[in-house]
Amino acid sequence: METAWAGTTKHPLKTRDLHWRTGGLTLPFNKFIADKTDRELLNVANNSDEAKSVRIWAALGLTFKRRQKAGNLTAISCLQVGRTKVLHLPGEMFIEYQLAAKKMRPGKNILVASYGNYETGYVGTKKSYAQGGYETSVASQVGPGSEDIIMNAMRKLLR
């Protein structure tokens, strides 16, 4: 830590060096949520014969679905502090999103912070949804179309 701090280049900041850009996303639901009505999701959440994890995900899915139906968007934002941009993404993002952000602004200081909120659960890539697995088939509230929507929003925020 001492070596890193000693090697840090410091730059004075002025008000004009601070920028905050925000956006909102409407993301597609995963198959479990999309294929069920609100009533069906509520029944799963209240069914004591279901596994606790299934009940929890049904309740989370119902909440996410109701919030989107009410017009609430999933937040995404970018804070610029001088020469550094901090991209704030929803959910538990796959590493591919951070790598893509770095490629969108090569040579720039780009930091990526996930868990802006957790209503989405894991957010995989198109490829990862096709491959299956726990993250995209069980612990994700969103579907494969999410990648394009998020990448487009990232491009806009990182300009």
DSSP file (Angstrom, degrees, kcal/mol; ACC not computed):
  #  RESIDUE AA STRUCTURE BP1 BP2  ACC     N-H-->O    O-->H-N    N-H-->O    O-->H-N    TCO  KAPPA ALPHA  PHI   PSI    X-CA   Y-CA   Z-CA
    1    1 A M     >        0   0    0      0, 0.0     4,-2.7     0, 0.0     5,-0.2   0.000 360.0 360.0 360.0 -41.6    0.0    0.0    0.0
    2    2 A E  H  >  +     0   0    0      2,-0.2     4,-2.5     1,-0.2     5,-0.2   0.910 360.0  48.4 -64.1 -40.7    2.8    2.4    0.8
    3    3 A T  H  > S+     0   0    0      2,-0.2     4,-1.8     1,-0.2    -1,-0.2   0.917 112.3  48.8 -64.8 -43.6    4.5    1.7   -2.5
    4    4 A A  H  4 S+     0   0    0      2,-0.2     4,-0.3     1,-0.2    -2,-0.2   0.923 113.1  47.3 -62.1 -44.3    1.3    2.2   -4.4
    5    5 A W  H >< S+     0   0    0     -4,-2.7     3,-1.3     1,-0.2    -2,-0.2   0.911 110.7  51.6 -64.3 -41.8    0.5    5.5   -2.6
    6    6 A A  H 3< S+     0   0    0     -4,-2.5    -1,-0.2     1,-0.3    -2,-0.2   0.831 111.6  48.4 -64.2 -31.5    4.1    6.7   -3.2
    7    7 A G  T 3< S+     0   0    0     -4,-1.8     2,-0.3    -5,-0.2    -1,-0.3   0.388  85.8 117.2 -89.4   3.6    3.7    6.0   -6.9
    8    8 A T    <   -     0   0    0     -3,-1.3     2,-0.6    -4,-0.3    -3,-0.0  -0.556  59.9-140.2 -77.0 131.8    0.4    7.7   -7.2
    9    9 A T        -     0   0    0     -2,-0.3     2,-0.4     2,-0.0    -2,-0.1  -0.822  20.5-153.8 -90.3 124.4    0.2   10.7   -9.5
   10   10 A K        -     0   0    0     -2,-0.6     0, 0.0     0, 0.0     0, 0.0  -0.794  11.6-171.5-104.4 142.9   -2.0   13.4   -8.0
   11   11 A H        -     0   0    0     -2,-0.4     2,-0.1     0, 0.0    72,-0.0  -0.997  27.1-116.0-131.3 134.1   -3.9   16.0  -10.0
   12   12 A P        -     0   0    0      0, 0.0     2,-0.4     0, 0.0     0, 0.0  -0.406  32.1-139.7 -66.8 146.8   -5.7   19.0   -8.6
   13   13 A L        -     0   0    0     -2,-0.1     2,-0.3    69,-0.0    68,-0.0  -0.875  16.8-171.7-111.7 142.3   -9.5   19.0   -9.2
   14   14 A K    >   -     0   0    0     -2,-0.4     3,-2.3     1,-0.0     4,-0.3  -0.823  43.1-100.0-120.3 165.3  -11.8   21.8  -10.1
   15   15 A T  G >  S+     0   0    0     -2,-0.3     3,-1.8     1,-0.3    -1,-0.0   0.870 122.5  59.7 -52.8 -39.9  -15.5   21.8  -10.2
   16   16 A R  G 3  S+     0   0    0      1,-0.3    -1,-0.3     3,-0.0    -3,-0.0   0.635  94.6  66.1 -67.0 -12.2  -15.4   21.4  -14.0
   17   17 A D  G <  S+     0   0    0     -3,-2.3    65,-2.7    64,-0.0     2,-0.5   0.474  88.0  81.5 -86.9  -2.4  -13.5   18.1  -13.5
   18   18 A L  E <   +A   81   0A   0     -3,-1.8     2,-0.4    -4,-0.3    63,-0.2  -0.910  53.6 164.8-109.8 127.5  -16.5   16.5  -11.9
   19   19 A H  E     -A   80   0A   0     61,-2.1    61,-3.4    -2,-0.5     2,-0.4  -0.997  17.6-165.8-139.6 142.6  -19.3   15.0  -14.0
   20   20 A W  E     -A   79   0A   0     -2,-0.4     2,-0.4    59,-0.2    59,-0.2  -0.973   9.4-177.7-131.6 117.3  -22.1   12.6  -13.1
   21   21 A R  E     -A   78   0A   0     57,-2.7    57,-2.8    -2,-0.4     2,-0.3  -0.940   6.6-174.3-115.8 137.3  -24.1   11.0  -15.9
   22   22 A T  E     +A   77   0A   0     -2,-0.4     2,-0.3    55,-0.2    55,-0.2  -0.885   7.6 173.2-129.1 159.8  -27.0    8.7  -15.3
   23   23 A G  E     -A   76   0A   0     53,-2.5    53,-2.0    -2,-0.3     2,-0.4  -0.963  20.7-132.4-154.4 169.3  -29.3    6.5  -17.2
   24   24 A G  E     -A   75   0A   0     -2,-0.3     2,-0.4    51,-0.2    51,-0.2  -0.982  16.6-155.9-132.0 144.9  -32.0    3.9  -16.8
   25   25 A L  E     -A   74   0A   0     49,-2.3    49,-3.1    -2,-0.4     2,-0.6  -0.907  13.8-153.5-121.6 144.5  -32.4    0.5  -18.4
   26   26 A T        -     0   0    0     -2,-0.4    47,-0.1    47,-0.2    -2,-0.0  -0.971  29.3-166.6-110.4 112.3  -35.4   -1.8  -19.1
   27   27 A L        -     0   0    0     -2,-0.6     2,-0.1     1,-0.1   119,-0.1  -0.739  22.4-107.6-104.3 147.1  -33.9   -5.2  -19.1
   28   28 A P        -     0   0    0      0, 0.0   115,-2.1     0, 0.0   118,-0.1  -0.433  37.2-117.0 -70.7 145.2  -35.6   -8.4  -20.4
   29   29 A F  B     -D  142   0B   0    113,-0.3   113,-0.3    -2,-0.1   116,-0.2  -0.414  28.2-105.1 -77.0 155.4  -36.6  -10.9  -17.8
   30   30 A N     >  -     0   0    0    111,-1.9     4,-2.9   113,-0.2     3,-0.2  -0.278  41.3 -97.8 -69.9 169.2  -35.2  -14.4  -17.5
   31   31 A K  H  > S+     0   0    0      1,-0.2     4,-2.5     2,-0.2     5,-0.1   0.867 121.4  58.0 -60.7 -39.6  -37.4  -17.3  -18.7
   32   32 A F  H  4 S+     0   0    0      1,-0.2     4,-0.3     2,-0.2    -1,-0.2   0.920 115.4  35.6 -57.7 -46.5  -38.6  -18.2  -15.2
   33   33 A I  H >4 S+     0   0    0     -3,-0.2     3,-1.2     1,-0.2    -2,-0.2   0.922 117.2  51.9 -74.5 -45.5  -40.0  -14.7  -14.7
   34   34 A A  H 3< S+     0   0    0     -4,-2.9    -2,-0.2     1,-0.3    -3,-0.2   0.847 108.5  51.2 -62.2 -35.6  -41.2  -14.0  -18.2
   35   35 A D  T 3< S+     0   0    0     -4,-2.5     2,-0.4    -5,-0.2    -1,-0.3   0.517 103.4  71.1 -82.2  -4.8  -43.1  -17.3  -18.5
   36   36 A K  S <  S-     0   0    0     -3,-1.2     2,-0.1    -4,-0.3    -4,-0.0  -0.875  74.7-129.9-117.3 145.2  -45.1  -16.7  -15.2
   37   37 A T     >  -     0   0    0     -2,-0.4     4,-2.2     1,-0.1     5,-0.2  -0.362  36.5-103.9 -76.2 167.7  -47.8  -14.3  -14.3
   38   38 A D  H  > S+     0   0    0      1,-0.2     4,-2.5     2,-0.2     5,-0.2   0.911 124.2  53.1 -58.0 -42.4  -47.5  -12.2  -11.2
   39   39 A R  H  > S+     0   0    0      1,-0.2     4,-2.4     2,-0.2    -1,-0.2   0.909 108.0  50.1 -61.3 -43.4  -50.0  -14.6   -9.5
   40   40 A E  H  > S+     0   0    0      2,-0.2     4,-2.1     1,-0.2    -1,-0.2   0.901 111.0  48.7 -64.4 -40.7  -48.0  -17.6  -10.4
   41   41 A L  H  X S+     0   0    0     -4,-2.2     4,-2.5     2,-0.2    -1,-0.2   0.908 111.4  50.0 -64.4 -41.2  -44.8  -16.1   -9.0
   42   42 A L  H  X S+     0   0    0     -4,-2.5     4,-1.8     1,-0.2    -2,-0.2   0.894 108.9  52.5 -63.7 -39.9  -46.6  -15.1   -5.8
   43   43 A N  H  X S+     0   0    0     -4,-2.4     4,-0.5     2,-0.2    -1,-0.2   0.898 110.5  47.5 -62.9 -40.3  -47.9  -18.7   -5.5
   44   44 A V  H >< S+     0   0    0     -4,-2.1     3,-1.0     1,-0.2    -2,-0.2   0.929 111.0  51.5 -65.1 -44.4  -44.3  -20.1   -5.9
   45   45 A A  H 3< S+     0   0    0     -4,-2.5    -1,-0.2     1,-0.2    -2,-0.2   0.831 115.4  42.3 -61.7 -32.6  -43.0  -17.6   -3.3
   46   46 A N  H 3< S+     0   0    0     -4,-1.8     2,-0.9    -5,-0.2    -1,-0.2   0.449  87.1 107.2 -94.0  -1.2  -45.7  -18.6   -0.8
   47   47 A N    X<  -     0   0    0     -3,-1.0     3,-1.7    -4,-0.5     8,-0.1  -0.685  50.3-166.6 -86.0 106.0  -45.5  -22.3   -1.4
   48   48 A S  T 3  S+     0   0    0     -2,-0.9    -1,-0.2     1,-0.3     4,-0.1   0.629  85.2  67.1 -68.2 -12.0  -43.8  -23.9    1.6
   49   49 A D  T 3  S+     0   0    0      2,-0.1    -1,-0.3     3,-0.0     2,-0.1   0.665  87.1  86.4 -79.5 -16.3  -43.3  -27.1   -0.4
   50   50 A E  S <  S-     0   0    0     -3,-1.7     2,-0.0    -6,-0.2     5,-0.0  -0.464  96.0 -92.1 -80.0 155.0  -40.9  -25.3   -2.7
   51   51 A A     >  -     0   0    0     -2,-0.1     4,-2.3     1,-0.1     3,-0.3  -0.369  35.4-117.8 -62.2 145.8  -37.2  -25.0   -1.8
   52   52 A K  H  > S+     0   0    0      1,-0.2     4,-2.4     2,-0.2     5,-0.2   0.883 114.6  53.4 -55.2 -41.7  -36.4  -21.9    0.1
   53   53 A S  H  > S+     0   0    0      1,-0.2     4,-2.4     2,-0.2    -1,-0.2   0.880 108.4  49.6 -63.7 -37.9  -34.1  -20.7   -2.7
   54   54 A V  H  > S+     0   0    0     -3,-0.3     4,-2.2     2,-0.2    -1,-0.2   0.903 111.2  49.7 -66.5 -41.0  -36.8  -21.1   -5.3
   55   55 A R  H  X S+     0   0    0     -4,-2.3     4,-2.1     2,-0.2    -2,-0.2   0.908 111.3  48.9 -64.1 -41.9  -39.3  -19.2   -3.1
   56   56 A I  H  X S+     0   0    0     -4,-2.4     4,-2.7     1,-0.2     5,-0.2   0.936 112.0  47.7 -64.3 -46.5  -36.8  -16.3   -2.6
   57   57 A W  H  X S+     0   0    0     -4,-2.4     4,-2.6     1,-0.2    -1,-0.2   0.853 110.2  52.9 -65.8 -33.6  -36.0  -16.0   -6.3
   58   58 A A  H  X S+     0   0    0     -4,-2.2     4,-2.5     2,-0.2    -1,-0.2   0.918 111.3  46.6 -65.3 -42.2  -39.7  -16.1   -7.2
   59   59 A A  H  X S+     0   0    0     -4,-2.1     4,-2.2     2,-0.2    -2,-0.2   0.920 114.4  46.7 -65.5 -43.8  -40.3  -13.2   -4.7
   60   60 A L  H  X S+     0   0    0     -4,-2.7     4,-2.6     2,-0.2    -2,-0.2   0.914 113.0  50.1 -63.3 -42.5  -37.3  -11.3   -6.1
   61   61 A G  H  X S+     0   0    0     -4,-2.6     4,-2.8    -5,-0.2    -2,-0.2   0.906 109.8  50.0 -62.6 -42.7  -38.5  -11.9   -9.6
   62   62 A L  H  X S+     0   0    0     -4,-2.5     4,-2.7     2,-0.2     5,-0.2   0.919 111.6  48.5 -62.0 -44.2  -42.0  -10.7   -8.8
   63   63 A T  H  X S+     0   0    0     -4,-2.2     4,-2.5     2,-0.2    -2,-0.2   0.930 113.1  47.2 -61.9 -46.2  -40.7   -7.5   -7.2
   64   64 A F  H  X S+     0   0    0     -4,-2.6     4,-2.3     2,-0.2    -2,-0.2   0.924 113.3  48.7 -61.1 -45.9  -38.4   -6.8  -10.2
   65   65 A K  H  X S+     0   0    0     -4,-2.8     4,-2.5     1,-0.2    -2,-0.2   0.919 112.5  47.6 -61.9 -45.4  -41.2   -7.5  -12.7
   66   66 A R  H  X S+     0   0    0     -4,-2.7     4,-1.7     1,-0.2    -1,-0.2   0.890 110.4  52.6 -64.5 -39.5  -43.7   -5.2  -10.8
   67   67 A R  H  <>S+     0   0    0     -4,-2.5     5,-2.5    -5,-0.2    -1,-0.2   0.925 111.6  45.6 -63.1 -43.6  -41.1   -2.4  -10.5
   68   68 A Q  H ><5S+     0   0    0     -4,-2.3     3,-1.9     1,-0.2    -2,-0.2   0.918 110.1  53.5 -66.6 -41.9  -40.5   -2.5  -14.3
   69   69 A K  H 3<5S+     0   0    0     -4,-2.5    -1,-0.2     1,-0.3    -2,-0.2   0.846 105.7  55.3 -59.6 -32.6  -44.2   -2.6  -15.1
   70   70 A A  T 3<5S-     0   0    0     -4,-1.7    -1,-0.3    -5,-0.2    -2,-0.2   0.464 126.2-102.9 -79.8  -1.3  -44.6    0.5  -12.9
   71   71 A G  T < 5S+     0   0    0     -3,-1.9     2,-0.5     1,-0.3    -3,-0.2   0.522  71.0 147.5  93.8   6.2  -42.0    2.3  -15.0
   72   72 A N      < -     0   0    0     -5,-2.5    -1,-0.3    -6,-0.2     2,-0.2  -0.646  35.3-149.4 -77.6 125.4  -39.0    2.0  -12.7
   73   73 A L        -     0   0    0     -2,-0.5     2,-0.5   -47,-0.1   -47,-0.2  -0.590  19.1-108.7 -92.8 155.5  -35.8    1.7  -14.6
   74   74 A T  E     -A   25   0A   0    -49,-3.1   -49,-2.3    -2,-0.2     2,-0.1  -0.750  44.6-120.7 -82.8 123.9  -32.7   -0.2  -13.6
   75   75 A A  E     +A   24   0A   0     -2,-0.5     2,-0.3   -51,-0.2   -51,-0.2  -0.338  35.9 170.2 -73.7 145.0  -30.0    2.5  -12.8
   76   76 A I  E     +A   23   0A   0    -53,-2.0   -53,-2.5    13,-0.1     2,-0.3  -0.965  12.7 165.6-145.8 140.0  -26.7    2.8  -14.5
   77   77 A S  E     -AB  22  88A   0     11,-2.0    11,-3.3    -2,-0.3     2,-0.4  -0.959  27.3-144.3-152.7 168.5  -24.3    5.7  -14.1
   78   78 A C  E     -AB  21  87A   0    -57,-2.8   -57,-2.7    -2,-0.3     2,-0.5  -0.968   9.2-161.4-142.3 123.7  -20.8    7.1  -14.5
   79   79 A L  E     -AB  20  86A   0      7,-2.6     7,-3.2    -2,-0.4     2,-0.6  -0.910   8.4-159.3-103.2 124.6  -19.0    9.5  -12.2
   80   80 A Q  E     +AB  19  85A   0    -61,-3.4   -61,-2.1    -2,-0.5     2,-0.5  -0.928  11.5 179.1-106.6 125.0  -16.0   11.3  -13.7
   81   81 A V  E >   -AB  18  84A   0      3,-2.9     3,-1.9    -2,-0.6     2,-0.4  -0.917  64.3 -60.5-123.0 100.3  -13.5   12.7  -11.3
   82   82 A G  T 3  S-     0   0    0    -65,-2.7   -69,-0.0    -2,-0.5   -63,-0.0  -0.466 122.0  -9.7  62.8-120.2  -10.7   14.4  -13.2
   83   83 A R  T 3  S+     0   0    0     -2,-0.4    26,-0.9    -3,-0.1     2,-0.4   0.388 121.9  85.0 -91.8   2.5   -9.1   11.8  -15.5
   84   84 A T  E <   -Bc  81 109A   0     -3,-1.9    -3,-2.9    24,-0.1     2,-0.4  -0.882  57.4-162.0-112.7 136.8  -10.9    8.8  -13.9
   85   85 A K  E     -Bc  80 110A   0     24,-2.9    26,-3.0    -2,-0.4     2,-0.6  -0.962   3.6-159.6-115.8 134.2  -14.4    7.5  -14.8
   86   86 A V  E     -Bc  79 111A   0     -7,-3.2    -7,-2.6    -2,-0.4     2,-0.5  -0.947   8.6-156.7-115.0 111.5  -16.2    5.2  -12.4
   87   87 A L  E     -Bc  78 112A   0     24,-3.2    26,-3.1    -2,-0.6     2,-0.6  -0.775   4.1-155.5 -90.5 124.3  -18.9    3.2  -14.1
   88   88 A H  E     -Bc  77 113A   0    -11,-3.3   -11,-2.0    -2,-0.5    26,-0.2  -0.899  16.7-176.5-105.3 116.9  -21.7    2.0  -11.7
   89   89 A L        -     0   0    0     24,-3.2    27,-2.8    -2,-0.6    28,-0.2  -0.793  23.0-113.4-114.7 154.2  -23.5   -1.1  -13.0
   90   90 A P  S    S-     0   0    0      0, 0.0    28,-0.2     0, 0.0    25,-0.1  -0.375  70.5  -3.0 -79.3 162.0  -26.5   -3.0  -11.6
   91   91 A G  S    S-     0   0    0     26,-3.0    24,-3.0    23,-0.2     2,-1.0   0.136 107.8 -39.9  62.0-170.8  -26.4   -6.6  -10.3
   92   92 A E  E    S-e  122   0C   0     29,-2.2    31,-2.4    22,-0.2     2,-0.1  -0.809  71.2-155.3 -96.5  97.1  -23.5   -9.0  -10.2
   93   93 A M  E     -e  123   0C   0     -2,-1.0    31,-0.2    29,-0.2     2,-0.1  -0.432  14.0-117.1 -80.4 143.7  -21.8   -8.3  -13.5
   94   94 A F    >>  -     0   0    0     29,-1.7     3,-1.8    -2,-0.1     4,-0.6  -0.459  33.0-110.0 -70.4 152.7  -19.7  -10.8  -15.4
   95   95 A I  H 3> S+     0   0    0      1,-0.3     4,-2.3     2,-0.2     3,-0.5   0.736 110.4  77.8 -58.8 -25.1  -16.1   -9.7  -15.9
   96   96 A E  H 3> S+     0   0    0      1,-0.2     4,-2.1     2,-0.2    -1,-0.3   0.799  88.4  57.9 -57.4 -28.8  -16.7   -9.2  -19.6
   97   97 A Y  H <> S+     0   0    0     -3,-1.8     4,-2.1     2,-0.2    -1,-0.2   0.907 107.1  45.9 -69.9 -41.0  -18.5   -5.9  -18.8
   98   98 A Q  H  X S+     0   0    0     -4,-0.6     4,-2.1    -3,-0.5    -2,-0.2   0.921 113.3  49.7 -66.1 -43.1  -15.4   -4.5  -17.1
   99   99 A L  H  X S+     0   0    0     -4,-2.3     4,-1.7     1,-0.2    -2,-0.2   0.889 110.9  50.2 -62.8 -38.4  -13.2   -5.7  -19.9
  100  100 A A  H  X S+     0   0    0     -4,-2.1     4,-1.9    -5,-0.2    -1,-0.2   0.901 107.5  53.7 -66.0 -40.7  -15.5   -4.1  -22.5
  101  101 A A  H  X S+     0   0    0     -4,-2.1     4,-1.0     1,-0.2    -2,-0.2   0.910 107.7  50.6 -60.5 -42.3  -15.5   -0.8  -20.6
  102  102 A K  H  < S+     0   0    0     -4,-2.1     3,-0.4     1,-0.2     6,-0.3   0.889 110.4  49.8 -62.8 -38.6  -11.7   -0.7  -20.7
  103  103 A K  H  < S+     0   0    0     -4,-1.7    -1,-0.2     1,-0.2    -2,-0.2   0.808 103.6  60.1 -70.0 -29.5  -11.8   -1.3  -24.5
  104  104 A M  H  < S+     0   0    0     -4,-1.9    -1,-0.2     1,-0.3    -2,-0.2   0.781 120.1  26.3 -68.3 -26.4  -14.4    1.4  -25.0
  105  105 A R  S >< S-     0   0    0     -4,-1.0     3,-1.9    -3,-0.4    -1,-0.3  -0.533  86.2-166.2-134.8  66.5  -11.9    4.0  -23.5
  106  106 A P  T 3  S+     0   0    0      0, 0.0    -3,-0.1     0, 0.0     3,-0.1  -0.249  74.1  15.1 -59.8 139.4   -8.4    2.6  -24.1
  107  107 A G  T 3  S+     0   0    0      1,-0.3     2,-0.2    -5,-0.1    -4,-0.1   0.434 103.7 112.2  79.8  -1.1   -5.6    4.3  -22.2
  108  108 A K  S <  S-     0   0    0     -3,-1.9     2,-1.0    -6,-0.3    -1,-0.3  -0.662  78.8-104.2-102.2 159.4   -8.1    5.9  -19.8
  109  109 A N  E     +c   84   0A   0    -26,-0.9   -24,-2.9    -2,-0.2     2,-0.5  -0.728  49.4 171.0 -82.3 103.5   -8.7    5.3  -16.1
  110  110 A I  E     -c   85   0A   0     -2,-1.0     2,-0.4   -26,-0.2   -24,-0.2  -0.970  11.3-174.9-120.1 121.5  -11.9    3.3  -16.0
  111  111 A L  E     -c   86   0A   0    -26,-3.0   -24,-3.2    -2,-0.5     2,-0.5  -0.908   9.9-153.8-111.9 143.4  -13.1    1.7  -12.8
  112  112 A V  E     -c   87   0A   0     -2,-0.4     2,-0.5   -26,-0.2   -24,-0.2  -0.974   9.2-173.7-122.6 127.1  -16.2   -0.5  -12.8
  113  113 A A  E     -c   88   0A   0    -26,-3.1   -24,-3.2    -2,-0.5     3,-0.2  -0.978   7.9-167.3-118.8 126.0  -18.4   -1.0   -9.7
  114  114 A S        +     0   0    0     -2,-0.5   -22,-0.2   -26,-0.2   -23,-0.2  -0.253  59.2  63.6 -95.9-170.8  -21.2   -3.5   -9.7
  115  115 A Y        +     0   0    0    -24,-3.0    -1,-0.2     2,-0.2     3,-0.2   0.798  47.9 154.4  61.9  33.0  -24.1   -4.1   -7.3
  116  116 A G  S    S-     0   0    0    -27,-2.8     2,-0.3   -25,-0.3    -1,-0.1   0.857  86.3 -19.7 -55.5 -32.9  -25.6   -0.7   -8.0
  117  117 A N        -     0   0    0    -28,-0.2   -26,-3.0     4,-0.1    -1,-0.3  -0.917  65.3-133.0-158.7 167.9  -28.7   -2.6   -6.9
  118  118 A Y  S >  S+     0   0    0     -2,-0.3     3,-0.8   -28,-0.2   -26,-0.1   0.233  72.5 107.6-114.6  17.2  -29.3   -6.3   -6.8
  119  119 A E  T 3  S+     0   0    0      1,-0.2    -1,-0.2   -28,-0.1   -55,-0.1   0.773  82.6  50.6 -65.9 -22.5  -32.7   -6.6   -8.4
  120  120 A T  T 3  S-     0   0    0      1,-0.2    21,-3.1    -3,-0.2    22,-0.7   0.695  89.5-159.2 -85.1 -19.2  -31.1   -8.2  -11.5
  121  121 A G  B <   +F  140   0D   0     -3,-0.8   -29,-2.2    19,-0.2    19,-0.3  -0.490  63.3   0.9  67.4-147.6  -29.0  -10.8   -9.7
  122  122 A Y  E     -e   92   0C   0     17,-2.8    20,-0.5    13,-0.3     2,-0.5  -0.411  68.6-153.0 -66.8 146.2  -26.2  -12.0  -11.9
  123  123 A V  E     -e   93   0C   0    -31,-2.4   -29,-1.7    17,-0.1    13,-0.1  -0.928  21.5-179.4-123.7 106.0  -25.9  -10.3  -15.3
  124  124 A G        -     0   0    0     -2,-0.5     2,-0.2    18,-0.2    23,-0.0  -0.143  26.9 -99.9 -90.8-172.5  -24.3  -12.6  -17.8
  125  125 A T     >  -     0   0    0      1,-0.1     4,-2.1    21,-0.1     5,-0.2  -0.606  38.3-100.6-101.4 167.3  -23.4  -12.3  -21.5
  126  126 A K  H  > S+     0   0    0      1,-0.2     4,-1.6    -2,-0.2     5,-0.1   0.933 125.7  49.8 -51.8 -46.4  -25.3  -13.6  -24.4
  127  127 A K  H  > S+     0   0    0      1,-0.2     4,-1.5     2,-0.2    -1,-0.2   0.900 108.0  52.0 -61.8 -42.8  -22.8  -16.5  -24.6
  128  128 A S  H  > S+     0   0    0      1,-0.2     4,-1.3     2,-0.2    -1,-0.2   0.853 106.0  53.9 -67.9 -33.3  -23.1  -17.3  -20.9
  129  129 A Y  H  < S+     0   0    0     -4,-2.1    -1,-0.2     1,-0.2    -2,-0.2   0.880 108.7  50.1 -66.9 -35.5  -26.9  -17.5  -21.0
  130  130 A A  H  < S+     0   0    0     -4,-1.6    -1,-0.2    -5,-0.2    -2,-0.2   0.820 109.4  52.1 -69.5 -30.2  -26.6  -20.0  -23.9
  131  131 A Q  H  < S-     0   0    0     -4,-1.5    -1,-0.2     1,-0.2    -2,-0.2   0.733  98.1-153.3 -78.8 -22.6  -24.1  -22.1  -21.8
  132  132 A G     <  +     0   0    0     -4,-1.3    -1,-0.2    -3,-0.2     4,-0.2  -0.399  30.8 144.4  80.3-162.1  -26.3  -22.3  -18.8
  133  133 A G     >  -     0   0    0      1,-0.1     4,-2.3     2,-0.1     5,-0.4  -0.319  66.0 -65.6 108.0 165.8  -25.0  -22.7  -15.2
  134  134 A Y  H  >>S+     0   0    0      1,-0.2     5,-2.3     2,-0.2     4,-2.2   0.901 125.0  55.0 -55.1 -49.9  -26.1  -21.4  -11.8
  135  135 A E  H  45S+     0   0    0      1,-0.2   -13,-0.3     3,-0.2    -1,-0.2   0.871 120.6  27.1 -58.6 -41.9  -25.4  -17.7  -12.5
  136  136 A T  H  45S+     0   0    0     -3,-0.3    -1,-0.2    -8,-0.2    -2,-0.2   0.675 127.9  39.5 -99.4 -18.2  -27.5  -17.4  -15.6
  137  137 A S  H  <5S+     0   0    0     -4,-2.3    -3,-0.2  -107,-0.1    -2,-0.2   0.716 132.2  14.7-103.4 -22.2  -30.2  -20.1  -15.1
  138  138 A V  T  <5S+     0   0    0     -4,-2.2    -3,-0.2    -5,-0.4    -4,-0.1   0.756 128.1  39.7-116.1 -46.1  -30.9  -19.8  -11.3
  139  139 A A  S   <S+     0   0    0     -5,-2.3   -17,-2.8   -18,-0.0     2,-0.4   0.044  94.7  88.0-105.1  25.2  -29.5  -16.6   -9.9
  140  140 A S  B     -F  121   0D   0    -19,-0.3   -19,-0.2    -6,-0.2   -17,-0.1  -0.984  47.6-169.9-124.5 133.9  -30.3  -14.1  -12.7
  141  141 A Q  S    S+     0   0    0    -21,-3.1  -111,-1.9    -2,-0.4     2,-0.2   0.544  72.7  68.8 -92.2  -9.5  -33.5  -12.2  -13.0
  142  142 A V  B    S-D   29   0B   0    -22,-0.7  -113,-0.3   -20,-0.5  -111,-0.2  -0.684  73.4-130.6-112.5 163.8  -32.6  -10.9  -16.5
  143  143 A G    >   -     0   0    0   -115,-2.1     3,-2.0    -2,-0.2     4,-0.2  -0.408  37.5 -81.5-108.9-176.9  -32.2  -12.7  -19.8
  144  144 A P  T >  S+     0   0    0      0, 0.0     3,-0.9     0, 0.0     4,-0.4   0.703 117.0  68.5 -60.6 -24.0  -29.7  -12.9  -22.7
  145  145 A G  T 3> S+     0   0    0      1,-0.2     4,-1.2  -116,-0.2     3,-0.2   0.581  79.5  84.2 -71.6  -6.9  -30.9   -9.6  -24.4
  146  146 A S  H <> S+     0   0    0     -3,-2.0     4,-2.7     1,-0.2     5,-0.3   0.848  76.8  65.5 -64.4 -35.6  -29.4   -7.7  -21.4
  147  147 A E  H <> S+     0   0    0     -3,-0.9     4,-2.9    -4,-0.2     5,-0.2   0.934 102.5  44.9 -57.0 -51.0  -25.9   -7.6  -22.8
  148  148 A D  H  > S+     0   0    0     -4,-0.4     4,-2.2     1,-0.2    -1,-0.2   0.907 114.2  50.0 -61.2 -41.8  -26.6   -5.4  -25.8
  149  149 A I  H  X S+     0   0    0     -4,-1.2     4,-1.8     2,-0.2    -1,-0.2   0.928 114.9  43.0 -62.5 -45.9  -28.8   -3.0  -23.7
  150  150 A I  H  X S+     0   0    0     -4,-2.7     4,-2.7     2,-0.2    -2,-0.2   0.912 112.4  52.1 -69.4 -42.7  -26.1   -2.6  -21.1
  151  151 A M  H  X S+     0   0    0     -4,-2.9     4,-2.3    -5,-0.3    -1,-0.2   0.906 109.8  49.9 -61.2 -41.1  -23.2   -2.3  -23.5
  152  152 A N  H  X S+     0   0    0     -4,-2.2     4,-1.8    -5,-0.2    -1,-0.2   0.911 111.9  48.0 -63.6 -41.5  -25.0    0.5  -25.4
  153  153 A A  H  X S+     0   0    0     -4,-1.8     4,-2.4     1,-0.2    -2,-0.2   0.894 109.7  53.0 -65.2 -39.7  -25.7    2.3  -22.2
  154  154 A M  H  X S+     0   0    0     -4,-2.7     4,-2.2     1,-0.2    -2,-0.2   0.925 106.8  52.6 -61.1 -44.5  -22.0    1.9  -21.2
  155  155 A R  H  X S+     0   0    0     -4,-2.3     4,-0.6     1,-0.2    -1,-0.2   0.923 110.9  47.3 -57.0 -45.6  -20.9    3.4  -24.5
  156  156 A K  H >< S+     0   0    0     -4,-1.8     3,-0.8     1,-0.2    -1,-0.2   0.921 113.9  46.4 -63.1 -44.9  -23.1    6.5  -24.0
  157  157 A L  H 3< S+     0   0    0     -4,-2.4    -1,-0.2     1,-0.2    -2,-0.2   0.806 110.9  52.1 -70.2 -29.4  -22.0    7.0  -20.4
  158  158 A L  H 3<        0   0    0     -4,-2.2    -1,-0.2     1,-0.2    -2,-0.2   0.490 360.0 360.0 -88.0  -2.8  -18.3    6.6  -21.1
  159  159 A R    <<        0   0    0     -3,-0.8    -1,-0.2    -4,-0.6    -2,-0.1   0.524 360.0 360.0 -63.0 360.0  -18.2    9.2  -24.0
